[in-house]
């Protein structure tokens, strides 16, 4: 019997009742400091001959407080992986040359221009070098040349710039120069070190404060180019237009280039002006909620000439992939923002009506490709897990070939599409590299970077269950067990709520869950309506209704969990980040059933959030307008309106440089709770943005894990204070 509890699902009065069968676990519990020892794999790249897989390995340099990335390689037959890049430099994102003689990778190492480096793989090892003339892009079947896009040089612009009138602010420091359209200017430029803002967006999460948009350098239209591999002298421009070409893909026979562009092939400048003008129209008109055509698919001969339109349907075509016989193009597109993305196939020679090969299949495609026998491969999220499918281009139900209760990413194939490599993780297993036959047979694991840690620590498993919620909607959920679970004991439970709201939890290893289960708590996590991975109808069912049925979905899961004899209904906690932070605050205004809460990256006041965030488009769409167009909804969905009802002790975590959910909302929540005498602590992390919990400084990330654990231990378990040990 496995080292976990198993439970059986019964239906009783419309609820899922989880009945436990106990087993014991081996190994010690996860501690926050163990995070430093994790190894994360990504970006697998299989060699064309299928004999090797290169991949990125990320470790944590705890002393230096940073992440470190290297490129490694392993034989597809097994054996010990070997490091290919220097441990003294940062390297990632490996990719092979078509003949397998070179392995390219991205690196910031000194001594070169640009970030692309290469290693020779057809002889004894040597130093990395920067290759000449090796453009990345799309190639025909014989790999004789590459097709790519970049802006053309514009001598006329350079000449016009040389003849332009002198800049009246030429002697002014760049930080003091008035932006385009400004009325005011500094009285003493040398003494002014502030920011002069006249347009938006003027800040972005991660990038911080940025230039006024109209001050940004002009971007010339992206043109199509071809070049023989390794021969920069052969570089040739195919198109010369005032509109950009996107997603270029050359046919296997090398005769045609497919691309997407503005449906009417209007200039980039006209499109930009239209988008600017739309922002000035009334909201419903500006957002154009009716289906609209944003990009179409075209083909142009390899020699250049007039493009030929292949599609004119609503939506924005993308992810273009040619069939091996060069007769068809597969692409992904959604006909409207709130409709599911479909996989389409169109005749590349005749055009005509594209064929929806997925029909009304519930899930949505991600990466797509063709196999040599004329079938399509497609990855997709199926609720909380990921799978690889084979799809008949004539239509029909996709066939699942690589599956299981896990999250899978980075699918990479050999040249003959006989094998597929991928990175996978499950609830109780951090990332490792795997390989399988194209039909999913003969799967095997190729790496064991986390084996030592896995042997030392017992990662509790999570039982998956589904339940019927409001309106008959089926919701997927998981209950992860506390470390050291013993039959007959009762344990506290913490409800976790994901962000988005259109993201999702699932079948992957997650440090935050193990952080709390390691402290001896159950962790309950769900994908309530609004989550991704279940089709667009499910994803957008919360539009205009945040905190309503989705709240009921969450409470229903808690109701089911506390029916268990091993869950203590008097020791419940709740936590979440971003949308989950909003929902955590919202929940504490509606119920006192939770004895502790932790609000991460929270929103407490949708009106103040709208005025300080970089993401106004989120609520403009989700709440059907700007605040002054829908005051009632913005107000009624703001937790701050009901803050006088809150009695739940709350830990608030916010980042100083978070422009997605700015500090002001956390400040309002803290002050309101403090004034009412509700126990509250407020953590403000420096040098951190909205991604602290995922990509933040290691020391701060681990500190945050520790504080979450301490907060719930105090309120749900032992009641000790940090100051007790001082």
Buried (B, 14 or more C-beta within 10 A) or exposed (E): EEBBBEBEBEEEEEBBBBEBEBBEBEBEBBBBEBBBBBBBBBBBBBBBEBEBBBBBBBBBEBEEEEBBBBBBBBBBEEEEBEEBBBEEBBBBBBBBBBBBEBBBBBBEBEEEEEBBBBBBBEEEEEEBEBBEBBBEBBBBBEBEBBBBBBEBEEEEEEEEEEEEEEEEEEEBEEEBBBBEEEEEBBEEBEEBEEEBEBBEBBBBBEEEEBBBBEBEEEEBBBBBBBBBBBEEEEBEEBBEBEBBBBBBBBBBBBBBBBBBBBBEEBBBEEBEEEEEEEEEEEBEEBBEBEBBBBBBBBBBEBEBEEBBEBBEBBBBBBBBBBBBEBBBBBBBBBBEBBBBBBBBBBBBEEBEEBBBBBEEBBBBBBBBBBBEEBBBBBBBBBBBBBBBBBBEBEBEEBEBBBBBBBBBBBBBBBBEBEBBBBBBBBBBBBBBBBBBEBEBEEBEEBBEBBEEBBEEBBBBBBBBBBBBBBEEBEBBBBBBBBBBBEEEEBBBBBBBBBBBBBBBBBBBBBBBBBBBBBBBBBBBBBBBBBBBBBBBEBBBBBBBBBBBBBBBBBBBBBBBBBBBEBBBBEBBBBBBBBBBBBBBBBBBBBBEBBBBBBBBBBBBBBBBBBEBBBBBEBBBBBBBBBBEBBEEBBBEBBBBBBBEBBBBBBBBBBBEBBBBBBBBBBBBBBEBBEEEEBBBBBBBBEEBBBBBBEEBBBEBBBBBBBBBBBBBBBBBBEEEEEEEEE
